[in-house]
Amino acid sequence: MEYELIRSKRKTLAVQITPDGRVIVRAPLRYPQREIDRFLKERADWIRVHRERALKRQAQQQAHPVNALTDEQLRDLKRRAHIAIPPRVAYFAPLVGVTYGKITIRSQKTRWGSCSSAGNLNFNCLLLLAPPEVLDYVVVHELCHRKQMNHSALFWSEVGRILPGYRSSKKWLRENGPRLMMLIGN
């Protein structure tokens, strides 16, 4: 399998499938090549499925192009997100049983949200264009990372405790999210 290897001062090995189907492997500076090869072999099925999904998505997007938001529309969306998202975080944080730091709203092409180890939360302004339950799912997802900084069974159990029907929102993002992300443009 062809892939791009990026070595950096990171501690872990990771594989990423780009929206155009390229495989990128991120590795610590001195990580042995044989371990990278073993890692990729173990994840070959996952890589194949996600690469095929990315290529299919790319073909659909090329067949049905989306007009990117203007700078003014994007600024307005961010402004509205700054108003809408913090109250959802404030509502769900006590239900999850966590505190949080700063909330940042961004316009990103690859992420819906993130949570730093310091408890700072980042959210994509495009969430305002998704159904409200999808926004709530991303908020709960990031807040649950305050308890589990991974996607283990414990993490998903915590998400399910707060939002028992989270799987439908997760599915909505998987199916519709890439088209929303296209609104950011290049």
BELDALIN-V977473 format. One record per pair of residues at least 4 apart in sequence whose C-alpha atoms are under 6 Angstrom apart, sorted by the first residue. I is the first residue (numbers start at 1). GAP is how many residues later the second one is. D is the distance in whole Angstrom. If there is no record, write none. Layout:
BEGIN
i=I gap=GAP d=D
i=I gap=GAP d=D
END
This chain:
BEGIN
i=3 gap=20 d=5
i=3 gap=21 d=6
i=4 gap=20 d=5
i=5 gap=20 d=5
i=6 gap=20 d=5
i=7 gap=19 d=6
i=7 gap=20 d=5
i=7 gap=21 d=5
i=7 gap=22 d=5
i=8 gap=20 d=5
i=8 gap=21 d=5
i=9 gap=19 d=6
i=9 gap=20 d=6
i=10 gap=18 d=5
i=11 gap=17 d=6
i=13 gap=13 d=6
i=13 gap=14 d=5
i=14 gap=11 d=6
i=14 gap=12 d=5
i=15 gap=9 d=6
i=15 gap=10 d=4
i=16 gap=7 d=6
i=16 gap=8 d=5
i=17 gap=4 d=6
i=17 gap=5 d=6
i=17 gap=6 d=5
i=18 gap=4 d=5
i=19 gap=35 d=5
i=21 gap=30 d=5
i=21 gap=33 d=5
i=21 gap=34 d=5
i=40 gap=4 d=6
i=47 gap=4 d=6
i=61 gap=4 d=5
i=68 gap=115 d=4
i=68 gap=116 d=6
i=68 gap=117 d=5
i=69 gap=4 d=6
i=69 gap=114 d=5
i=78 gap=47 d=5
i=81 gap=4 d=6
i=81 gap=44 d=6
i=89 gap=4 d=6
i=93 gap=4 d=6
i=93 gap=5 d=5
i=100 gap=19 d=5
i=101 gap=18 d=5
i=101 gap=19 d=4
i=102 gap=18 d=5
i=103 gap=18 d=5
i=103 gap=19 d=6
i=104 gap=18 d=5
i=105 gap=17 d=6
i=105 gap=18 d=5
i=105 gap=19 d=6
i=105 gap=20 d=6
i=106 gap=18 d=5
i=106 gap=19 d=6
i=107 gap=17 d=5
i=107 gap=18 d=6
i=109 gap=72 d=5
i=112 gap=11 d=6
i=112 gap=12 d=5
i=113 gap=9 d=5
i=113 gap=10 d=4
i=113 gap=11 d=6
i=114 gap=7 d=6
i=114 gap=8 d=5
i=115 gap=5 d=6
i=115 gap=6 d=5
i=115 gap=27 d=6
i=116 gap=4 d=5
i=127 gap=8 d=6
i=134 gap=35 d=5
i=137 gap=4 d=6
i=140 gap=4 d=6
i=145 gap=4 d=5
i=148 gap=7 d=6
i=151 gap=4 d=6
i=153 gap=4 d=6
i=159 gap=4 d=6
i=160 gap=4 d=4
i=172 gap=4 d=6
i=173 gap=4 d=4
END
